[in-house]
Amino acid sequence: MKWAPKRNRDGQVQQNCWVTDSGYTVALCRLPESRYPVTRPGGELPFAYAKDRDEVVTIIEQDQATPA
């Protein structure tokens, strides 16, 4: 799974925010500990939170395997 930096409408890179090759948006939030909110393609709110990048991949793969 490849991740590319997410860009805003003006084409500027948004820090700590990526888009996967399948369209999921992933951001890095640094609270007391780091968290990665994951948003489905076309979604506005995260549907899951991961503790690290490996867990992000697992969450996305499970979501893709679940029939809509």
C-alpha positions, 0 to 999 in steps of 0.5 A: 500500500502506497501513501502520498502526501495529501494536498489542499485545493491550492496544491500545497502539501498538508503536513502529517496527512497522507492519501493511500493509493486506494483513496483513504486519508490518514493523518498523524495526531499527536495527543499524549501519544500519537494516533492515526485517524483513518477516513474512508474515500469520500468520507468526512470523519474518521471511521477508525483510529490506529496506534501506528502505521502498521495498524493503519494498513491492517484497518484499511485492508479489513475495511476493504475486505468487508462488503458494503 
